[in-house]
Amino acid sequence: SPTETQRCIEFLITVFQKQGGKESYSYTLSKTEFQNFMNTELGAFAKNQKDPSVLDRMMKKLDLNSDEQLDFQEFLNLIGGMAVTWHESFLEVAHSHKQ
Amino acid sequence: SPTETQRCIEFLITVFQKQGGKESYSYTLSKTEFQNFMNTELGAFAKNQKDPSVLDRMMKKLDLNSDEQLDFQEFLNLIGGMAVTWHESFLEVAHSHKQ
């Protein structure tokens, strides 16, 4: 049976395709699909941003080839970026306990 | 409650730290810890490689700063690379059905 890591990788593919399937070309995320993904899957992060332009700026930064769509690699950079940010905030907490 | 995406991101942090904690500096993966991760979490991939040097070559490619350790960002590139490869093989299958 698949390991947790395999399930996590398969999930990332599924959630990308599910979200990306809402408009015509289903293997990328349009700006609306990206915003919808952020609000539904990462609402805790998306909803407590005071500045409403944060999602627009994130999309521009992630959209490396500026085609107004996020392909799967660009989407993974979003997931990776979130993971690195949370990991770093974990390190700060762990570090402050050592002092 | 956390969404599946949040659980997946949290899992990637946890599996990295669990695997990385086996030797001294617990926030990176040594070569042995990387091989152990591959065999336990991605055994289906790792074990059907005919060429035993595949894991060594993967480690070298992932170890961008050549410090013989994988930090969290380098580890995420591993996960991302696997996800992109599986996603592409999915696209080939989907594409071949359309013809």
N, CA and C atoms of all chains as a GROMACS GRO file, in nm:
protein
  594
    1SER      N    1   0.085  -0.119   0.000
    1SER     CA    2   0.000   0.000   0.000
    1SER      C    3   0.089   0.125   0.000
    2PRO      N    4   0.036   0.234  -0.057
    2PRO     CA    5   0.120   0.352  -0.072
    2PRO      C    6   0.161   0.410   0.064
    3THR      N    7   0.280   0.463   0.071
    3THR     CA    8   0.325   0.529   0.195
    3THR      C    9   0.260   0.667   0.202
    4GLU      N   10   0.274   0.730   0.319
    4GLU     CA   11   0.217   0.864   0.339
    4GLU      C   12   0.279   0.963   0.240
    5THR      N   13   0.408   0.944   0.212
    5THR     CA   14   0.474   1.035   0.118
    5THR      C   15   0.414   1.019  -0.022
    6GLN      N   16   0.389   0.894  -0.062
    6GLN     CA   17   0.330   0.871  -0.194
    6GLN      C   18   0.190   0.932  -0.200
    7ARG      N   19   0.116   0.913  -0.090
    7ARG     CA   20  -0.022   0.967  -0.088
    7ARG      C   21  -0.018   1.119  -0.098
    8CYS      N   22   0.081   1.180  -0.032
    8CYS     CA   23   0.092   1.326  -0.033
    8CYS      C   24   0.123   1.372  -0.175
    9ILE      N   25   0.215   1.306  -0.244
    9ILE     CA   26   0.250   1.345  -0.381
    9ILE      C   27   0.130   1.326  -0.472
   10GLU      N   28   0.060   1.213  -0.458
   10GLU     CA   29  -0.058   1.189  -0.542
   10GLU      C   30  -0.166   1.293  -0.514
   11PHE      N   31  -0.177   1.330  -0.385
   11PHE     CA   32  -0.278   1.431  -0.350
   11PHE      C   33  -0.247   1.564  -0.420
   12LEU      N   34  -0.116   1.603  -0.420
   12LEU     CA   35  -0.080   1.732  -0.483
   12LEU      C   36  -0.118   1.732  -0.631
   13ILE      N   37  -0.102   1.617  -0.696
   13ILE     CA   38  -0.140   1.607  -0.838
   13ILE      C   39  -0.292   1.619  -0.851
   14THR      N   40  -0.364   1.548  -0.764
   14THR     CA   41  -0.511   1.547  -0.773
   14THR      C   42  -0.570   1.685  -0.746
   15VAL      N   43  -0.522   1.752  -0.641
   15VAL     CA   44  -0.582   1.881  -0.603
   15VAL      C   45  -0.551   1.984  -0.712
   16PHE      N   46  -0.435   1.970  -0.775
   16PHE     CA   47  -0.400   2.062  -0.885
   16PHE      C   48  -0.494   2.039  -1.003
   17GLN      N   49  -0.516   1.914  -1.038
   17GLN     CA   50  -0.600   1.883  -1.155
   17GLN      C   51  -0.745   1.917  -1.127
   18LYS      N   52  -0.789   1.890  -1.003
   18LYS     CA   53  -0.930   1.919  -0.969
   18LYS      C   54  -0.954   2.070  -0.980
   19GLN      N   55  -0.862   2.147  -0.922
   19GLN     CA   56  -0.875   2.293  -0.923
   19GLN      C   57  -0.859   2.345  -1.064
   20GLY      N   58  -0.767   2.284  -1.140
   20GLY     CA   59  -0.734   2.333  -1.273
   20GLY      C   60  -0.839   2.295  -1.376
   21GLY      N   61  -0.931   2.203  -1.339
   21GLY     CA   62  -1.027   2.153  -1.436
   21GLY      C   63  -1.149   2.241  -1.451
   22LYS      N   64  -1.152   2.350  -1.375
   22LYS     CA   65  -1.277   2.430  -1.374
   22LYS      C   66  -1.292   2.510  -1.502
   23GLU      N   67  -1.181   2.545  -1.565
   23GLU     CA   68  -1.194   2.621  -1.691
   23GLU      C   69  -1.138   2.535  -1.804
   24SER      N   70  -1.128   2.589  -1.919
   24SER     CA   71  -1.099   2.508  -2.040
   24SER      C   72  -0.977   2.419  -2.022
   25TYR      N   73  -0.856   2.476  -2.039
   25TYR     CA   74  -0.734   2.394  -2.044
   25TYR      C   75  -0.704   2.347  -1.902
   26SER      N   76  -0.725   2.219  -1.877
   26SER     CA   77  -0.734   2.178  -1.736
   26SER      C   78  -0.600   2.150  -1.671
   27TYR      N   79  -0.487   2.170  -1.741
   27TYR     CA   80  -0.362   2.134  -1.673
   27TYR      C   81  -0.285   2.256  -1.626
   28THR      N   82  -0.356   2.369  -1.607
   28THR     CA   83  -0.292   2.485  -1.541
   28THR      C   84  -0.397   2.553  -1.455
   29LEU      N   85  -0.350   2.639  -1.364
   29LEU     CA   86  -0.442   2.717  -1.279
   29LEU      C   87  -0.447   2.860  -1.330
   30SER      N   88  -0.569   2.905  -1.363
   30SER     CA   89  -0.585   3.048  -1.398
   30SER      C   90  -0.579   3.127  -1.268
   31LYS      N   91  -0.583   3.261  -1.281
   31LYS     CA   92  -0.577   3.345  -1.161
   31LYS      C   93  -0.696   3.314  -1.069
   32THR      N   94  -0.815   3.298  -1.129
   32THR     CA   95  -0.935   3.269  -1.048
   32THR      C   96  -0.920   3.135  -0.979
   33GLU      N   97  -0.871   3.035  -1.054
   33GLU     CA   98  -0.854   2.902  -0.995
   33GLU      C   99  -0.751   2.905  -0.883
   34PHE      N  100  -0.646   2.987  -0.901
   34PHE     CA  101  -0.543   3.000  -0.795
   34PHE      C  102  -0.607   3.062  -0.670
   35GLN      N  103  -0.684   3.171  -0.690
   35GLN     CA  104  -0.747   3.238  -0.574
   35GLN      C  105  -0.843   3.143  -0.505
   36ASN      N  106  -0.917   3.064  -0.586
   36ASN     CA  107  -1.011   2.969  -0.530
   36ASN      C  108  -0.937   2.862  -0.449
   37PHE      N  109  -0.824   2.816  -0.504
   37PHE     CA  110  -0.743   2.716  -0.432
   37PHE      C  111  -0.695   2.774  -0.299
   38MET      N  112  -0.644   2.898  -0.303
   38MET     CA  113  -0.592   2.958  -0.180
   38MET      C  114  -0.703   2.971  -0.075
   39ASN      N  115  -0.820   3.017  -0.118
   39ASN     CA  116  -0.928   3.039  -0.021
   39ASN      C  117  -0.985   2.909   0.033
   40THR      N  118  -0.987   2.804  -0.052
   40THR     CA  119  -1.047   2.678  -0.004
   40THR      C  120  -0.942   2.592   0.067
   41GLU      N  121  -0.823   2.579   0.011
   41GLU     CA  122  -0.725   2.485   0.066
   41GLU      C  123  -0.628   2.552   0.165
   42LEU      N  124  -0.604   2.682   0.149
   42LEU     CA  125  -0.512   2.750   0.240
   42LEU      C  126  -0.579   2.876   0.295
   43GLY      N  127  -0.707   2.859   0.330
   43GLY     CA  128  -0.788   2.971   0.377
   43GLY      C  129  -0.728   3.038   0.500
   44ALA      N  130  -0.673   2.956   0.590
   44ALA     CA  131  -0.616   3.012   0.714
   44ALA      C  132  -0.510   3.116   0.678
   45PHE      N  133  -0.432   3.086   0.574
   45PHE     CA  134  -0.329   3.181   0.530
   45PHE      C  135  -0.394   3.295   0.452
   46ALA      N  136  -0.474   3.258   0.349
   46ALA     CA  137  -0.528   3.358   0.255
   46ALA      C  138  -0.617   3.459   0.326
   47LYS      N  139  -0.701   3.411   0.419
   47LYS     CA  140  -0.802   3.500   0.476
   47LYS      C  141  -0.745   3.594   0.581
   48ASN      N  142  -0.625   3.563   0.636
   48ASN     CA  143  -0.583   3.662   0.737
   48ASN      C  144  -0.478   3.759   0.682
   49GLN      N  145  -0.479   3.772   0.547
   49GLN     CA  146  -0.391   3.873   0.486
   49GLN      C  147  -0.468   4.005   0.485
   50LYS      N  148  -0.414   4.107   0.554
   50LYS     CA  149  -0.486   4.237   0.556
   50LYS      C  150  -0.487   4.297   0.417
   51ASP      N  151  -0.377   4.282   0.344
   51ASP     CA  152  -0.364   4.347   0.213
   51ASP      C  153  -0.421   4.254   0.105
   52PRO      N  154  -0.536   4.294   0.043
   52PRO     CA  155  -0.602   4.207  -0.055
   52PRO      C  156  -0.515   4.180  -0.178
   53SER      N  157  -0.413   4.261  -0.200
   53SER     CA  158  -0.333   4.239  -0.323
   53SER      C  159  -0.228   4.129  -0.303
   54VAL      N  160  -0.223   4.074  -0.181
   54VAL     CA  161  -0.120   3.970  -0.154
   54VAL      C  162  -0.133   3.854  -0.254
   55LEU      N  163  -0.258   3.807  -0.277
   55LEU     CA  164  -0.275   3.693  -0.367
   55LEU      C  165  -0.233   3.730  -0.510
   56ASP      N  166  -0.265   3.852  -0.552
   56ASP     CA  167  -0.223   3.894  -0.687
   56ASP      C  168  -0.071   3.893  -0.697
   57ARG      N  169  -0.006   3.946  -0.596
   57ARG     CA  170   0.141   3.955  -0.600
   57ARG      C  171   0.201   3.814  -0.596
   58MET      N  172   0.140   3.726  -0.514
   58MET     CA  173   0.189   3.587  -0.508
   58MET      C  174   0.178   3.523  -0.646
   59MET      N  175   0.063   3.542  -0.711
   59MET     CA  176   0.041   3.480  -0.844
   59MET      C  177   0.148   3.531  -0.942
   60LYS      N  178   0.172   3.662  -0.941
   60LYS     CA  179   0.272   3.718  -1.037
   60LYS      C  180   0.408   3.656  -1.009
   61LYS      N  181   0.441   3.642  -0.881
   61LYS     CA  182   0.574   3.591  -0.845
   61LYS      C  183   0.587   3.443  -0.886
   62LEU      N  184   0.478   3.370  -0.871
   62LEU     CA  185   0.482   3.226  -0.902
   62LEU      C  186   0.478   3.200  -1.052
   63ASP      N  187   0.413   3.294  -1.126
   63ASP     CA  188   0.392   3.276  -1.270
   63ASP      C  189   0.520   3.312  -1.345
   64LEU      N  190   0.618   3.221  -1.338
   64LEU     CA  191   0.754   3.250  -1.387
   64LEU      C  192   0.754   3.286  -1.536
   65ASN      N  193   0.670   3.218  -1.616
   65ASN     CA  194   0.674   3.250  -1.760
   65ASN      C  195   0.565   3.351  -1.798
   66SER      N  196   0.505   3.415  -1.698
   66SER     CA  197   0.406   3.523  -1.719
   66SER      C  198   0.303   3.489  -1.826
   67ASP      N  199   0.246   3.371  -1.815
   67ASP     CA  200   0.139   3.339  -1.912
   67ASP      C  201   0.003   3.344  -1.842
   68GLU      N  202  -0.001   3.410  -1.725
   68GLU     CA  203  -0.123   3.426  -1.646
   68GLU      C  204  -0.184   3.290  -1.606
   69GLN      N  205  -0.103   3.187  -1.608
   69GLN     CA  206  -0.148   3.054  -1.564
   69GLN      C  207  -0.037   2.995  -1.476
   70LEU      N  208  -0.073   2.910  -1.379
   70LEU     CA  209   0.030   2.838  -1.302
   70LEU      C  210   0.032   2.695  -1.353
   71ASP      N  211   0.147   2.655  -1.407
   71ASP     CA  212   0.158   2.513  -1.445
   71ASP      C  213   0.194   2.433  -1.319
   72PHE      N  214   0.210   2.303  -1.333
   72PHE     CA  215   0.226   2.219  -1.214
   72PHE      C  216   0.353   2.256  -1.138
   73GLN      N  217   0.466   2.281  -1.212
   73GLN     CA  218   0.591   2.316  -1.144
   73GLN      C  219   0.575   2.446  -1.066
   74GLU      N  220   0.509   2.545  -1.128
   74GLU     CA  221   0.488   2.673  -1.058
   74GLU      C  222   0.399   2.653  -0.936
   75PHE      N  223   0.301   2.567  -0.947
   75PHE     CA  224   0.213   2.534  -0.833
   75PHE      C  225   0.294   2.470  -0.721
   76LEU      N  226   0.388   2.378  -0.757
   76LEU     CA  227   0.469   2.311  -0.654
   76LEU      C  228   0.559   2.411  -0.581
   77ASN      N  229   0.601   2.518  -0.654
   77ASN     CA  230   0.681   2.621  -0.588
   77ASN      C  231   0.598   2.693  -0.482
   78LEU      N  232   0.466   2.703  -0.507
   78LEU     CA  233   0.376   2.762  -0.405
   78LEU      C  234   0.375   2.673  -0.281
   79ILE      N  235   0.354   2.544  -0.304
   79ILE     CA  236   0.348   2.449  -0.190
   79ILE      C  237   0.483   2.447  -0.117
   80GLY      N  238   0.591   2.447  -0.194
   80GLY     CA  239   0.726   2.445  -0.135
   80GLY      C  240   0.751   2.571  -0.054
   81GLY      N  241   0.708   2.684  -0.109
   81GLY     CA  242   0.728   2.812  -0.040
   81GLY      C  243   0.655   2.815   0.093
   82MET      N  244   0.531   2.765   0.093
   82MET     CA  245   0.453   2.759   0.218
   82MET      C  246   0.524   2.668   0.318
   83ALA      N  247   0.570   2.553   0.269
   83ALA     CA  248   0.635   2.455   0.359
   83ALA      C  249   0.762   2.514   0.419
   84VAL      N  250   0.842   2.585   0.337
   84VAL     CA  251   0.967   2.643   0.388
   84VAL      C  252   0.935   2.750   0.493
   85THR      N  253   0.833   2.831   0.467
   85THR     CA  254   0.796   2.937   0.563
   85THR      C  255   0.753   2.876   0.695
   86TRP      N  256   0.667   2.772   0.689
   86TRP     CA  257   0.622   2.709   0.815
   86TRP      C  258   0.740   2.642   0.884
   87HIS      N  259   0.829   2.579   0.804
   87HIS     CA  260   0.943   2.507   0.865
   87HIS      C  261   1.033   2.606   0.938
   88GLU      N  262   1.053   2.724   0.873
   88GLU     CA  263   1.140   2.825   0.935
   88GLU      C  264   1.078   2.878   1.064
   89SER      N  265   0.945   2.897   1.064
   89SER     CA  266   0.884   2.948   1.188
   89SER      C  267   0.894   2.841   1.296
   90PHE      N  268   0.894   2.712   1.254
   90PHE     CA  269   0.913   2.603   1.353
   90PHE      C  270   1.054   2.611   1.410
   91LEU      N  271   1.156   2.636   1.322
   91LEU     CA  272   1.295   2.641   1.369
   91LEU      C  273   1.311   2.754   1.470
   92GLU      N  274   1.246   2.869   1.443
   92GLU     CA  275   1.259   2.982   1.536
   92GLU      C  276   1.207   2.942   1.674
   93VAL      N  277   1.092   2.875   1.675
   93VAL     CA  278   1.032   2.835   1.804
   93VAL      C  279   1.127   2.736   1.872
   94ALA      N  280   1.175   2.636   1.794
   94ALA     CA  281   1.263   2.533   1.853
   94ALA      C  282   1.389   2.600   1.906
   95HIS      N  283   1.441   2.697   1.827
   95HIS     CA  284   1.565   2.766   1.866
   95HIS      C  285   1.545   2.845   1.994
   96SER      N  286   1.431   2.913   2.004
   96SER     CA  287   1.411   3.000   2.121
   96SER      C  288   1.396   2.914   2.246
   97HIS      N  289   1.355   2.789   2.232
   97HIS     CA  290   1.342   2.704   2.352
   97HIS      C  291   1.480   2.661   2.401
   98LYS      N  292   1.578   2.656   2.306
   98LYS     CA  293   1.711   2.606   2.348
   98LYS      C  294   1.782   2.710   2.433
   99GLN      N  295   1.743   2.840   2.413
   99GLN     CA  296   1.823   2.942   2.487
   99GLN      C  297   1.787   2.944   2.635
  100SER      N  298  -1.070   2.283   1.106
  100SER     CA  299  -0.972   2.173   1.098
  100SER      C  300  -0.888   2.191   0.971
  101PRO      N  301  -0.766   2.141   0.977
  101PRO     CA  302  -0.675   2.164   0.865
  101PRO      C  303  -0.727   2.099   0.737
  102THR      N  304  -0.703   2.160   0.624
  102THR     CA  305  -0.743   2.100   0.496
  102THR      C  306  -0.639   1.993   0.458
  103GLU      N  307  -0.671   1.916   0.356
  103GLU     CA  308  -0.580   1.810   0.312
  103GLU      C  309  -0.447   1.870   0.266
  104THR      N  310  -0.455   1.989   0.204
  104THR     CA  311  -0.332   2.054   0.159
  104THR      C  312  -0.245   2.093   0.279
  105GLN      N  313  -0.309   2.147   0.383
  105GLN     CA  314  -0.231   2.184   0.503
  105GLN      C  315  -0.170   2.058   0.566
  106ARG      N  316  -0.251   1.950   0.571
  106ARG     CA  317  -0.198   1.826   0.632
  106ARG      C  318  -0.080   1.775   0.551
  107CYS      N  319  -0.087   1.788   0.419
  107CYS     CA  320   0.021   1.739   0.332
  107CYS      C  321   0.147   1.822   0.357
  108ILE      N  322   0.134   1.954   0.368
  108ILE     CA  323   0.251   2.040   0.393
  108ILE      C  324   0.310   2.007   0.530
  109GLU      N  325   0.222   1.992   0.630
  109GLU     CA  326   0.271   1.961   0.765
  109GLU      C  327   0.340   1.825   0.766
  110PHE      N  328   0.284   1.731   0.687
  110PHE     CA  329   0.347   1.598   0.681
  110PHE      C  330   0.488   1.607   0.622
  111LEU      N  331   0.504   1.688   0.516
  111LEU     CA  332   0.638   1.700   0.453
  111LEU      C  333   0.739   1.753   0.554
  112ILE      N  334   0.697   1.845   0.639
  112ILE     CA  335   0.787   1.897   0.743
  112ILE      C  336   0.819   1.787   0.843
  113THR      N  337   0.716   1.715   0.885
  113THR     CA  338   0.736   1.612   0.989
  113THR      C  339   0.825   1.499   0.940
  114VAL      N  340   0.800   1.451   0.816
  114VAL     CA  341   0.878   1.336   0.767
  114VAL      C  342   1.023   1.378   0.747
  115PHE      N  343   1.044   1.504   0.707
  115PHE     CA  344   1.181   1.554   0.690
  115PHE      C  345   1.252   1.558   0.826
  116GLN      N  346   1.185   1.609   0.927
  116GLN     CA  347   1.248   1.624   1.059
  116GLN      C  348   1.268   1.488   1.124
  117LYS      N  349   1.170   1.397   1.105
  117LYS     CA  350   1.183   1.264   1.165
  117LYS      C  351   1.305   1.193   1.104
  118GLN      N  352   1.313   1.200   0.971
  118GLN     CA  353   1.424   1.132   0.901
  118GLN      C  354   1.556   1.201   0.933
  119GLY      N  355   1.550   1.337   0.944
  119GLY     CA  356   1.672   1.413   0.964
  119GLY      C  357   1.723   1.405   1.106
  120GLY      N  358   1.639   1.355   1.198
  120GLY     CA  359   1.677   1.356   1.339
  120GLY      C  360   1.764   1.238   1.378
  121LYS      N  361   1.793   1.151   1.284
  121LYS     CA  362   1.862   1.026   1.322
  121LYS      C  363   2.008   1.053   1.353
  122GLU      N  364   2.066   1.154   1.293
  122GLU     CA  365   2.206   1.182   1.324
  122GLU      C  366   2.212   1.320   1.390
  123SER      N  367   2.328   1.368   1.413
  123SER     CA  368   2.344   1.489   1.498
  123SER      C  369   2.256   1.606   1.457
  124TYR      N  370   2.299   1.682   1.354
  124TYR     CA  371   2.229   1.806   1.320
  124TYR      C  372   2.096   1.771   1.255
  125SER      N  373   1.986   1.792   1.325
  125SER     CA  374   1.863   1.725   1.284
  125SER      C  375   1.787   1.801   1.177
  126TYR      N  376   1.839   1.914   1.123
  126TYR     CA  377   1.754   1.983   1.026
  126TYR      C  378   1.807   1.967   0.884
  127THR      N  379   1.883   1.860   0.859
  127THR     CA  380   1.921   1.826   0.722
  127THR      C  381   1.923   1.674   0.711
  128LEU      N  382   1.924   1.625   0.587
  128LEU     CA  383   1.932   1.480   0.564
  128LEU      C  384   2.073   1.447   0.515
  129SER      N  385   2.141   1.357   0.589
  129SER     CA  386   2.271   1.309   0.540
  129SER      C  387   2.243   1.211   0.427
  130LYS      N  388   2.350   1.164   0.364
  130LYS     CA  389   2.333   1.068   0.254
  130LYS      C  390   2.260   0.942   0.302
  131THR      N  391   2.299   0.894   0.422
  131THR     CA  392   2.236   0.773   0.474
  131THR      C  393   2.089   0.798   0.504
  132GLU      N  394   2.060   0.916   0.560
  132GLU     CA  395   1.921   0.947   0.594
  132GLU      C  396   1.838   0.960   0.466
  133PHE      N  397   1.900   1.017   0.360
  133PHE     CA  398   1.830   1.030   0.230
  133PHE      C  399   1.800   0.890   0.176
  134GLN      N  400   1.900   0.801   0.180
  134GLN     CA  401   1.879   0.664   0.126
  134GLN      C  402   1.772   0.592   0.206
  135ASN      N  403   1.776   0.613   0.338
  135ASN     CA  404   1.677   0.551   0.426
  135ASN      C  405   1.537   0.602   0.392
  136PHE      N  406   1.527   0.734   0.370
  136PHE     CA  407   1.397   0.794   0.333
  136PHE      C  408   1.346   0.733   0.202
  137MET      N  409   1.436   0.725   0.104
  137MET     CA  410   1.395   0.673  -0.027
  137MET      C  411   1.346   0.528  -0.013
  138ASN      N  412   1.420   0.448   0.061
  138ASN     CA  413   1.383   0.306   0.072
  138ASN      C  414   1.255   0.284   0.153
  139THR      N  415   1.234   0.372   0.254
  139THR     CA  416   1.114   0.350   0.337
  139THR      C  417   0.993   0.423   0.280
  140GLU      N  418   1.010   0.547   0.236
  140GLU     CA  419   0.894   0.625   0.193
  140GLU      C  420   0.867   0.617   0.042
  141LEU      N  421   0.972   0.593  -0.037
  141LEU     CA  422   0.954   0.584  -0.183
  141LEU      C  423   1.017   0.455  -0.234
  142GLY      N  424   0.993   0.347  -0.157
  142GLY     CA  425   1.054   0.218  -0.188
  142GLY      C  426   1.016   0.168  -0.327
  143ALA      N  427   0.889   0.194  -0.366
  143ALA     CA  428   0.844   0.146  -0.498
  143ALA      C  429   0.935   0.204  -0.606
  144PHE      N  430   0.974   0.330  -0.587
  144PHE     CA  431   1.064   0.392  -0.686
  144PHE      C  432   1.206   0.343  -0.663
  145ALA      N  433   1.255   0.353  -0.539
  145ALA     CA  434   1.396   0.326  -0.509
  145ALA      C  435   1.433   0.180  -0.540
  146LYS      N  436   1.343   0.088  -0.505
  146LYS     CA  437   1.381  -0.054  -0.517
  146LYS      C  438   1.375  -0.105  -0.659
  147ASN      N  439   1.307  -0.033  -0.750
  147ASN     CA  440   1.308  -0.095  -0.885
  147ASN      C  441   1.405  -0.024  -0.978
  148GLN      N  442   1.505   0.042  -0.914
  148GLN     CA  443   1.613   0.100  -0.995
  148GLN      C  444   1.719  -0.008  -1.016
  149LYS      N  445   1.746  -0.044  -1.142
  149LYS     CA  446   1.846  -0.151  -1.166
  149LYS      C  447   1.984  -0.101  -1.127
  150ASP      N  448   2.009   0.029  -1.156
  150ASP     CA  449   2.142   0.085  -1.133
  150ASP      C  450   2.151   0.137  -0.988
  151PRO      N  451   2.233   0.069  -0.903
  151PRO     CA  452   2.240   0.108  -0.762
  151PRO      C  453   2.291   0.250  -0.743
  152SER      N  454   2.358   0.307  -0.843
  152SER     CA  455   2.415   0.442  -0.822
  152SER      C  456   2.310   0.552  -0.843
  153VAL      N  457   2.187   0.511  -0.879
  153VAL     CA  458   2.082   0.612  -0.904
  153VAL      C  459   2.064   0.703  -0.782
  154LEU      N  460   2.056   0.642  -0.663
  154LEU     CA  461   2.032   0.723  -0.542
  154LEU      C  462   2.150   0.818  -0.518
  155ASP      N  463   2.274   0.769  -0.540
  155ASP     CA  464   2.390   0.857  -0.521
  155ASP      C  465   2.382   0.975  -0.617
  156ARG      N  466   2.346   0.945  -0.744
  156ARG     CA  467   2.340   1.054  -0.843
  156ARG      C  468   2.227   1.151  -0.811
  157MET      N  469   2.113   1.096  -0.761
  157MET     CA  470   2.003   1.184  -0.723
  157MET      C  471   2.048   1.277  -0.611
  158MET      N  472   2.117   1.220  -0.511
  158MET     CA  473   2.162   1.300  -0.395
  158MET      C  474   2.253   1.412  -0.443
  159LYS      N  475   2.346   1.380  -0.531
  159LYS     CA  476   2.442   1.482  -0.579
  159LYS      C  477   2.367   1.594  -0.650
  160LYS      N  478   2.266   1.554  -0.732
  160LYS     CA  479   2.191   1.652  -0.810
  160LYS      C  480   2.109   1.742  -0.717
  161LEU      N  481   2.054   1.683  -0.612
  161LEU     CA  482   1.968   1.759  -0.520
  161LEU      C  483   2.050   1.848  -0.426
  162ASP      N  484   2.175   1.803  -0.397
  162ASP     CA  485   2.259   1.874  -0.299
  162ASP      C  486   2.323   1.996  -0.366
  163LEU      N  487   2.240   2.100  -0.386
  163LEU     CA  488   2.281   2.216  -0.467
  163LEU      C  489   2.406   2.283  -0.410
  164ASN      N  490   2.420   2.291  -0.277
  164ASN     CA  491   2.538   2.360  -0.222
  164ASN      C  492   2.648   2.260  -0.186
  165SER      N  493   2.635   2.138  -0.232
  165SER     CA  494   2.737   2.033  -0.214
  165SER      C  495   2.794   2.027  -0.074
  166ASP      N  496   2.707   2.027   0.026
  166ASP     CA  497   2.756   2.012   0.165
  166ASP      C  498   2.727   1.871   0.215
  167GLU      N  499   2.696   1.781   0.122
  167GLU     CA  500   2.670   1.640   0.155
  167GLU      C  501   2.549   1.624   0.247
  168GLN      N  502   2.467   1.727   0.251
  168GLN     CA  503   2.343   1.721   0.331
  168GLN      C  504   2.231   1.777   0.244
  169LEU      N  505   2.106   1.731   0.265
  169LEU     CA  506   1.992   1.794   0.196
  169LEU      C  507   1.919   1.880   0.298
  170ASP      N  508   1.913   2.011   0.270
  170ASP     CA  509   1.832   2.095   0.360
  170ASP      C  510   1.687   2.083   0.314
  171PHE      N  511   1.598   2.154   0.382
  171PHE     CA  512   1.455   2.134   0.356
  171PHE      C  513   1.418   2.173   0.214
  172GLN      N  514   1.474   2.285   0.164
  172GLN     CA  515   1.442   2.328   0.026
  172GLN      C  516   1.490   2.223  -0.075
  173GLU      N  517   1.610   2.168  -0.053
  173GLU     CA  518   1.661   2.065  -0.144
  173GLU      C  519   1.574   1.940  -0.137
  174PHE      N  520   1.526   1.907  -0.019
  174PHE     CA  521   1.435   1.793   0.000
  174PHE      C  522   1.304   1.818  -0.076
  175LEU      N  523   1.252   1.942  -0.071
  175LEU     CA  524   1.126   1.971  -0.141
  175LEU      C  525   1.144   1.960  -0.292
  176ASN      N  526   1.266   1.988  -0.340
  176ASN     CA  527   1.291   1.972  -0.484
  176ASN      C  528   1.281   1.824  -0.523
  177LEU      N  529   1.318   1.735  -0.428
  177LEU     CA  530   1.305   1.590  -0.451
  177LEU      C  531   1.156   1.557  -0.467
  178ILE      N  532   1.076   1.603  -0.370
  178ILE     CA  533   0.932   1.574  -0.372
  178ILE      C  534   0.870   1.634  -0.499
  179GLY      N  535   0.909   1.757  -0.531
  179GLY     CA  536   0.855   1.825  -0.650
  179GLY      C  537   0.892   1.750  -0.777
  180GLY      N  538   1.017   1.704  -0.782
  180GLY     CA  539   1.063   1.631  -0.901
  180GLY      C  540   0.984   1.504  -0.922
  181MET      N  541   0.958   1.433  -0.811
  181MET     CA  542   0.878   1.309  -0.819
  181MET      C  543   0.737   1.342  -0.868
  182ALA      N  544   0.680   1.448  -0.811
  182ALA     CA  545   0.542   1.486  -0.846
  182ALA      C  546   0.533   1.523  -0.993
  183VAL      N  547   0.632   1.600  -1.043
  183VAL     CA  548   0.629   1.640  -1.184
  183VAL      C  549   0.641   1.517  -1.275
  184THR      N  550   0.730   1.424  -1.239
  184THR     CA  551   0.748   1.304  -1.321
  184THR      C  552   0.619   1.223  -1.326
  185TRP      N  553   0.554   1.205  -1.210
  185TRP     CA  554   0.429   1.126  -1.209
  185TRP      C  555   0.320   1.201  -1.286
  186HIS      N  556   0.317   1.338  -1.269
  186HIS     CA  557   0.214   1.416  -1.337
  186HIS      C  558   0.231   1.404  -1.488
  187GLU      N  559   0.359   1.406  -1.534
  187GLU     CA  560   0.384   1.397  -1.678
  187GLU      C  561   0.344   1.260  -1.732
  188SER      N  562   0.369   1.157  -1.652
  188SER     CA  563   0.331   1.023  -1.702
  188SER      C  564   0.179   1.014  -1.707
  189PHE      N  565   0.111   1.086  -1.615
  189PHE     CA  566  -0.036   1.089  -1.618
  189PHE      C  567  -0.082   1.158  -1.747
  190LEU      N  568  -0.015   1.271  -1.784
  190LEU     CA  569  -0.056   1.346  -1.903
  190LEU      C  570  -0.042   1.259  -2.027
  191GLU      N  571   0.067   1.180  -2.032
  191GLU     CA  572   0.087   1.094  -2.149
  191GLU      C  573  -0.029   0.997  -2.164
  192VAL      N  574  -0.068   0.938  -2.050
  192VAL     CA  575  -0.178   0.839  -2.054
  192VAL      C  576  -0.306   0.911  -2.098
  193ALA      N  577  -0.334   1.027  -2.037
  193ALA     CA  578  -0.458   1.100  -2.068
  193ALA      C  579  -0.456   1.138  -2.216
  194HIS      N  580  -0.337   1.180  -2.263
  194HIS     CA  581  -0.326   1.225  -2.402
  194HIS      C  582  -0.350   1.108  -2.498
  195SER      N  583  -0.296   0.993  -2.463
  195SER     CA  584  -0.307   0.879  -2.556
  195SER      C  585  -0.452   0.834  -2.564
  196HIS      N  586  -0.531   0.860  -2.460
  196HIS     CA  587  -0.673   0.819  -2.466
  196HIS      C  588  -0.751   0.911  -2.559
  197LYS      N  589  -0.701   1.037  -2.573
  197LYS     CA  590  -0.780   1.132  -2.655
  197LYS      C  591  -0.771   1.095  -2.803
  198GLN      N  592  -0.658   1.027  -2.840
  198GLN     CA  593  -0.642   1.002  -2.987
  198GLN      C  594  -0.733   0.891  -3.037
   0.00000   0.00000   0.00000
